[in-house]
Amino acid sequence: MKQPAQSRVRTAMLTGGRAFVLSFACIAGSVTLFVLSVLSITFILLGIGLVTTPWVMEAVRRHADQRRRLAATWSDVRIPAYYRPFPKDVRAGFTGQVERTTLLLKDPATWRDLRWLLLDMTAGFVLLVFTFALMIYPLEGLVLAAGLWRVFEDSTYWYTFVPVDSQATGLAAAALGIVLFVVGLWASQPLLRLHFVLARSALAPTQEELAQRIDRLTETRHEAVDTAASELRRIERDLHDGAQARLVAMGMNLGTIEALIEKDPAQAKKLLATARASSAEALTELRDLVRGIHPPVLAERGLGDAVKALSLRMPITSEVTVELTGRAEAPVESAAYFAVSEALTNVVKHADADRIWVDMHHAEGMLRISVTDNGKGGAAAGSGSGLSGIERRLGTFDGVLAVSSPAGGPTMVTMEIPCALS
C-alpha cells in the first residue's frame, strides 16, 4: 500500500509541475500571439498585415500543434488538426502574399486557433493555476502552523476561509492545507486533462471537415492500392520479359551443351560463353529490379545518403543538401526516395537543365524536400504527367506537392510529408 501512495504523490507533483510550466505558455505564448494576430489582421487594410499575417498565423499553428502534442503525451487527449493546404499554384511576390492571407482568413481552422488562444489565456489558465496551486498552497498552511502565524499576531491573516492569528488557528490552517493536498492528489490529473479537453473543444474541426478529410484519405488509400497493383504488374512483367526469359534460354543452352560436349566441344564452348553472359545479364536485371523495389542504400544508410547516391547517377551536375537528425519510418523514406527519383528523371527528360539542386530537411514534424533545376520551366502537375504520380505517392502519407515553374525557368518542385524522425 505504501508504494502506490508514493507513486500517487510523485504523479501529482509531476502534474503540478507540468501545469506550472504550461501556465507560462498560456500567458507568454497565447496572450502574445492573440495580440499579434489581432493587430496583424487589423493592419491588413494598411498593407502591413498582408506581410505579417501569414507569419503570425504560422506561429499560432505551431503553438497550437505543440499543445496538441502535450495533450496526447500528458493526458492522452487527442486533438485532430485540419488545416486547408495552400493550392499548388500560389504565386510569389506581393500577389502571392495577398492570396496567402486571403486563404488563411477563409480557413475555419484559423478562427478556431484564435478562439482557442482567447480561451487558453482565460479559462485554460485558471484550470492550470488550480492544478499546481493544490500542490503548492498546502505548504503555506504548514508554514503558518510552524510559527509564521506570529507575524500576524496583531492582525488577521486569512488562509482561504480560516483566520490565522494564533497557534490554534495556525494548526487549523495546517489541517486545511493537508485536506487541500489530499484533494490535489486526486484532482490534479483530472484538472490538467480538463484543460486539454477545453482546448479540444476549441481546436477540433467540425464533423463536416472530418468527413471531408476521411474522403480525402479514402481517395489517397485507393490510389495507393492502385499504385501498388501497378507496381506489382511492372515487377511481374520485368521478371517475365527479362530475367525469366534469360534463365529459360540459359537452361536450353545448357541442355544443348550437354548433348554437344562430346560431339562438338568447340560449339559447346561457344554456348557456354553465351550461357555465362546470359546469367550475368539476368543477375544484373534482378539487381536492378530489387533496387527499384527498395534500394539497399536506402535500407542501410537512410534517405539522405540514398538521395546522394541517386544524384551521382544523374547525367546532370547535382548538388544535394541534407539536414536530417534521424530517420523516418521505412514507408515514408521509400515514398520520399522514389518521389525524388521521379522528379530528377523528369528534369533529365524534359527540363533541358545542366544543374540540379536538392534540399532536404525536417522541421516542425514535416519532411520538406525541394528539387530545383535551371531548365526551361513550364512544368505542371497534370493528368498523366510524372508530377501527378509523385503527388499520388505523397498523398498516401498526407503529403503535398507544390510546383513553381514559370516559362524560362527555373523550376522548383517542393514536397512535404508529415512524419517524425527516430
Secondary structure, DSSP 8 states (H G I E B T S, - for coil): -HHHHHHHHHHHHHHHHHHHHHHHIIIIIIIHHHHHHHHHHHGGGGTHHHHHHHHHHHHHHHHHHHHHHHHHHHH------------TT--SHHHHHHHHHHHHHH-HHHHHHHHHHHHIIIIIHHHHHHHHHHHHHHHHHHHHHTTGGGGGTTS-EEETTEEE-SHHHHHHHHHHHHHHHHHHHHHHHHHHHHHHHHHHHHHS--HHHHHHHHHHHHHHHHHHHHHHHHHHHHHHHHIIIIIHHHHHHHHHHHHHHHHHTTT-HHHHHHHHHHHHHHHHHHHHHHHHHHHHHS-HHHHHH-HHHHHHHHHHTSSSEEEEEEE-SS---HHHHHHHHHHHHHHHHHIIIII--SEEEEEEEEETTEEEEEEEE-S-------TTSHHHHHHHHHHTTT-EEEEE--TT--EEEEEEEE----
